[in-house]
Amino acid sequence: MALIDLLFGGKKKTASVAKERLQIILAHERSDRTTRKPEFLADLQKDLVQVISKYIQIDPQDIKVALDRQDNLEVLEVKIELPEAELRNSR
């Protein structure tokens, strides 16, 4: 009977079927995260501009927020270009 199951596929164990389905779902979720930009990045950038503007005069274009994928990690990158010292002291 085992030979017939081997040749014609037989019935798979439910654990292996569940594992395969989970792997497919995880792969799909990972591909979605890498292809679309999270909605919160624009809001985060606006909030950063508001907070930093309380302390120094800054152009909103000088703040860049990005979400990068490196290996299996997602890295939130925030780049802030501060104005020259005389502009910071004038405020």
MARTOR-447104 format. One line per 3 residues: number of its first residue (from 1); for each residue x, y, z of N, C-alpha, C, O. Coordinates in nm, 4 decimals. Last residue first. Example, Ala and Ser with C-alpha at 12.3 -4.5 7.8 and 13.67 -1.06 7.14 Angstrom:
# MARTOR-447104
2) 1.2850:-0.2250:0.7080:1.3670:-0.1060:0.7140:1.2900:0.0030:0.7870:1.3409:0.1138:0.8039  1.3190:-0.5690:0.7800:1.2300:-0.4500:0.7800:1.3200:-0.3300:0.7800:1.4236:-0.3319:0.8465;
This chain:
# MARTOR-447104
91) 1.7731:8.1595:1.6365:1.6357:8.1295:1.6731:1.6136:8.1386:1.8225:1.5023:8.1160:1.8700  2.0379:8.1891:1.5815:1.9514:8.3046:1.5611:1.8094:8.2802:1.6082:1.7321:8.3754:1.6186  2.1664:7.9457:1.6036:2.1788:8.0399:1.7146:2.0850:8.1585:1.7016:2.0549:8.2233:1.8018;
88) 2.1173:7.8279:1.3565:2.0644:7.7650:1.4784:2.0653:7.8632:1.5938:1.9725:7.8632:1.6747  2.2583:7.9943:1.1842:2.1130:7.9870:1.1715:2.0512:7.9257:1.2959:1.9429:7.9673:1.3373  2.5202:7.9463:1.2636:2.4648:8.0805:1.2808:2.3125:8.0817:1.2667:2.2453:8.1623:1.3311;
85) 2.5562:7.6701:1.1962:2.5532:7.7108:1.3363:2.4908:7.8499:1.3545:2.4162:7.8710:1.4501  2.3387:7.5531:0.9286:2.4663:7.6034:0.9797:2.4498:7.6585:1.1212:2.3379:7.6904:1.1613  2.0876:7.2947:0.9886:2.1396:7.4177:0.9279:2.2736:7.4567:0.9909:2.3153:7.4008:1.0923;
82) 2.1036:6.9377:0.9452:2.0891:7.0542:1.0322:2.1475:7.1767:0.9641:2.2454:7.1660:0.8903  1.9322:6.6918:0.7981:2.0385:6.7868:0.7687:2.0142:6.9117:0.8524:1.9157:6.9827:0.8322  1.8615:6.3737:0.8884:1.8270:6.5123:0.9189:1.9483:6.5996:0.8899:2.0542:6.5827:0.9504;
79) 1.7239:6.0680:0.8142:1.8352:6.1580:0.7829:1.7881:6.3005:0.8051:1.6878:6.3434:0.7482  1.6433:5.7598:0.9327:1.6038:5.9001:0.9424:1.7278:5.9850:0.9186:1.8253:5.9758:0.9932  1.5299:5.4406:0.8611:1.6408:5.5338:0.8442:1.5859:5.6761:0.8459:1.4942:5.7094:0.7708;
76) 1.4578:5.1365:0.9886:1.4013:5.2703:0.9720:1.5168:5.3684:0.9710:1.5923:5.3784:1.0677  1.4882:4.8260:0.8483:1.5625:4.9323:0.9135:1.4955:5.0649:0.8827:1.4783:5.1018:0.7666  1.4099:4.4944:0.8915:1.3617:4.6203:0.8359:1.4265:4.7312:0.9176:1.4206:4.7306:1.0405;
73) 1.5962:4.1977:0.8193:1.5605:4.3079:0.9077:1.5017:4.4234:0.8282:1.5387:4.4471:0.7132  1.7112:3.9994:0.6760:1.5777:3.9714:0.7305:1.5303:4.0818:0.8229:1.4344:4.0627:0.8977  1.8800:4.2094:0.4667:1.8696:4.0676:0.5034:1.7275:4.0403:0.5523:1.6324:4.0570:0.4759;
70) 1.7206:4.5001:0.4972:1.8559:4.4468:0.4930:1.8518:4.3061:0.5501:1.8232:4.2869:0.6683  1.5115:4.7400:0.3714:1.5179:4.5985:0.4086:1.6614:4.5521:0.3900:1.7175:4.5630:0.2810  1.4122:5.0609:0.4948:1.4916:4.9736:0.4085:1.4889:4.8318:0.4619:1.4670:4.8076:0.5806;
67) 1.2290:5.3410:0.4925:1.2270:5.2075:0.5509:1.2974:5.1148:0.4533:1.2491:5.0923:0.3423  1.3027:5.6837:0.5618:1.2922:5.5702:0.4702:1.2919:5.4402:0.5489:1.3479:5.4317:0.6582  1.2876:6.0307:0.5647:1.2554:5.9095:0.6387:1.2370:5.7969:0.5368:1.1650:5.8124:0.4381;
64) 1.4556:6.3361:0.5869:1.4183:6.2242:0.5005:1.3978:6.1001:0.5876:1.4806:6.0688:0.6732  1.4626:6.6767:0.6073:1.4371:6.5550:0.6839:1.3858:6.4477:0.5888:1.2858:6.4665:0.5195  1.4743:6.8978:0.4530:1.6008:6.8508:0.5105:1.5843:6.7252:0.5952:1.6822:6.6732:0.6488;
61) 1.2266:6.9874:0.3864:1.2949:6.9040:0.2873:1.4272:6.8466:0.3390:1.4853:6.7578:0.2767  1.1601:7.1627:0.5921:1.1015:7.0279:0.5915:1.1678:6.9328:0.4909:1.1647:6.8111:0.5093  1.4297:7.3382:0.7335:1.3478:7.3215:0.6139:1.2902:7.1798:0.6140:1.3654:7.0844:0.6344;
58) 1.4342:7.4781:1.0601:1.4738:7.3738:0.9662:1.3764:7.3696:0.8498:1.2568:7.3942:0.8655  1.5405:7.6231:1.3491:1.4729:7.6518:1.2236:1.5249:7.5525:1.1196:1.6452:7.5446:1.0947  1.4988:7.4332:1.6521:1.5815:7.5002:1.5517:1.4993:7.5230:1.4260:1.4019:7.4524:1.3996;
55) 1.2849:7.3638:1.8230:1.4167:7.3918:1.8777:1.5102:7.4621:1.7804:1.5929:7.5429:1.8224  1.0557:7.3155:1.6839:1.0426:7.3805:1.8141:1.1778:7.4290:1.8659:1.1843:7.5242:1.9436  1.1355:7.1647:1.4685:1.1120:7.3083:1.4471:1.0916:7.3844:1.5777:1.1087:7.5063:1.5810;
52) 1.1279:6.9076:1.5670:1.2589:6.9710:1.5506:1.2435:7.1211:1.5319:1.3298:7.1975:1.5750  0.8470:6.8666:1.5628:0.9225:6.8590:1.6879:1.0559:6.9313:1.6751:1.0930:7.0084:1.7636  0.7785:6.8976:1.2894:0.7150:6.9788:1.3934:0.7978:6.9806:1.5216:0.8160:7.0863:1.5819;
49) 0.9375:6.6988:1.1665:0.9553:6.8405:1.1306:0.8969:6.9301:1.2392:0.9596:7.0289:1.2774  0.8255:6.4698:1.2811:0.9648:6.5046:1.3086:0.9933:6.6512:1.2771:1.0640:6.7192:1.3514  0.5686:6.4766:1.1670:0.5856:6.4884:1.3122:0.7284:6.5277:1.3491:0.7493:6.6097:1.4385;
46) 0.6339:6.4336:0.8966:0.5681:6.5583:0.9383:0.5850:6.5817:1.0884:0.6125:6.6937:1.1315  0.7425:6.1734:0.9128:0.8255:6.2841:0.8668:0.7653:6.4188:0.9091:0.8380:6.5080:0.9526  0.5175:6.0297:0.9941:0.6355:6.0345:1.0802:0.7253:6.1511:1.0417:0.7782:6.2201:1.1288;
43) 0.3567:6.0568:0.7681:0.3139:6.1151:0.8958:0.4311:6.1286:0.9925:0.4420:6.2280:1.0643  0.5113:5.9118:0.5856:0.4827:6.0534:0.5602:0.4396:6.1232:0.6886:0.4811:6.2359:0.7152  0.5100:5.6541:0.7075:0.6357:5.7273:0.6875:0.6117:5.8763:0.6635:0.6856:5.9591:0.7166;
40) 0.2709:5.5140:0.7217:0.3079:5.5952:0.8359:0.4329:5.6792:0.8124:0.4600:5.7692:0.8918  0.2372:5.3498:0.5030:0.1650:5.4764:0.5062:0.2148:5.5698:0.6165:0.2020:5.6917:0.6050  0.5184:5.1898:0.3500:0.4238:5.2023:0.4616:0.3649:5.3432:0.4690:0.4338:5.4422:0.4446;
37) 0.5247:5.1095:0.0119:0.5786:5.1979:0.1143:0.4762:5.2114:0.2266:0.3596:5.2414:0.2007  0.5520:4.7815:-0.1187:0.4738:4.9028:-0.0933:0.5340:4.9798:0.0240:0.5858:4.9226:0.1199  0.7341:4.5727:-0.1423:0.6907:4.6424:-0.2630:0.6114:4.7696:-0.2345:0.6051:4.8576:-0.3204;
34) 0.7872:4.4622:0.1041:0.8992:4.5180:0.0302:0.8536:4.5987:-0.0909:0.9276:4.6852:-0.1378  0.5385:4.3707:0.1902:0.6084:4.4726:0.2674:0.7209:4.5371:0.1895:0.7475:4.6560:0.2073  0.4785:4.1718:0.0003:0.3948:4.2920:0.0103:0.4677:4.4040:0.0827:0.4600:4.5198:0.0416;
31) 0.6705:3.9786:0.0599:0.6781:4.0463:-0.0692:0.5922:4.1724:-0.0692:0.6292:4.2711:-0.1328  0.5814:3.8978:0.3120:0.7136:3.9595:0.2973:0.7240:4.0339:0.1655:0.7816:4.1426:0.1608  0.3338:3.7810:0.2462:0.3400:3.8988:0.3333:0.4732:3.9709:0.3196:0.4763:4.0939:0.3160;
28) 0.4209:3.5618:0.0896:0.3338:3.6641:0.0322:0.3393:3.7934:0.1145:0.3483:3.9025:0.0582  0.5651:3.4151:0.2764:0.6331:3.4656:0.1571:0.5522:3.5774:0.0929:0.6086:3.6767:0.0469  0.3565:3.3519:0.4547:0.4696:3.4341:0.4979:0.5453:3.4938:0.3795:0.5848:3.6104:0.3831;
25) 0.1954:3.1876:0.2894:0.1415:3.3121:0.3463:0.2542:3.4047:0.3879:0.2488:3.5244:0.3596  0.3713:2.9754:0.2393:0.3184:3.0546:0.1280:0.2666:3.1892:0.1775:0.2910:3.2925:0.1152  0.4099:2.8767:0.4977:0.5240:2.9272:0.4219:0.4788:3.0138:0.3050:0.5418:3.1152:0.2751;
22) 0.1489:2.7929:0.5554:0.2092:2.9007:0.6340:0.3285:2.9602:0.5611:0.3468:3.0819:0.5622  0.1249:2.5806:0.3726:0.0366:2.6977:0.3625:0.0940:2.8165:0.4379:0.0881:2.9293:0.3891  0.3193:2.4045:0.4734:0.3311:2.4588:0.3379:0.2455:2.5838:0.3202:0.2894:2.6815:0.2595;
19) 0.2070:2.3501:0.7271:0.3392:2.4129:0.7169:0.3579:2.4765:0.5794:0.4066:2.5891:0.5691  -0.0299:2.2213:0.6561:-0.0359:2.3477:0.7292:0.0965:2.4221:0.7191:0.0979:2.5442:0.7041  0.0800:1.9923:0.5383:-0.0039:2.0824:0.4586:-0.0113:2.2196:0.5250:-0.0001:2.3222:0.4578;
16) 0.2057:1.8776:0.7563:0.2871:1.9220:0.6431:0.2088:2.0164:0.5524:0.2656:2.1101:0.4961  -0.0172:1.8247:0.9184:0.0894:1.9126:0.9671:0.1743:1.9639:0.8515:0.2108:2.0814:0.8491  -0.1688:1.6411:0.7747:-0.2213:1.7764:0.7932:-0.1142:1.8725:0.8425:-0.1200:1.9914:0.8111;
13) -0.0049:1.4453:0.5262:-0.0335:1.4700:0.6680:-0.0767:1.6156:0.6844:-0.0260:1.7035:0.6148  -0.1594:1.3613:0.2171:-0.0550:1.4269:0.2958:-0.1000:1.4432:0.4394:-0.2192:1.4535:0.4685  -0.2380:1.0606:0.0594:-0.2900:1.1728:0.1385:-0.1771:1.2310:0.2240:-0.1079:1.1577:0.2947;
10) -0.0806:0.9834:-0.2589:-0.1404:0.9529:-0.1300:-0.1925:1.0774:-0.0594:-0.1900:1.1869:-0.1154  0.0802:0.9766:-0.4915:0.0740:1.0936:-0.4052:0.0147:1.0679:-0.2703:0.0589:1.1288:-0.1729  0.1206:0.7526:-0.6411:0.0047:0.8368:-0.6725:-0.0138:0.9542:-0.5775:-0.1152:1.0236:-0.5843;
7) 0.3568:0.6389:-0.5342:0.3423:0.6631:-0.6777:0.2309:0.7624:-0.7099:0.2470:0.8472:-0.7976  0.3050:0.6233:-0.2594:0.4237:0.6931:-0.3071:0.4092:0.7297:-0.4547:0.4457:0.8401:-0.4951  0.0765:0.4652:-0.2520:0.0703:0.6025:-0.2010:0.1881:0.6852:-0.2516:0.1728:0.8032:-0.2830;
4) 0.1903:0.2296:-0.3528:0.0825:0.2963:-0.4277:0.0703:0.4418:-0.3832:0.0555:0.5315:-0.4663  0.3675:0.1705:-0.1457:0.4191:0.1938:-0.2798:0.3154:0.2657:-0.3659:0.3509:0.3541:-0.4439  0.1992:0.1218:0.0673:0.2874:0.2376:0.0731:0.3432:0.2724:-0.0637:0.3639:0.3897:-0.0948;
1) 0.0813:-0.1199:0.0000:0.0000:0.0000:0.0000:0.0860:0.1269:0.0000:0.0490:0.2274:-0.0607;
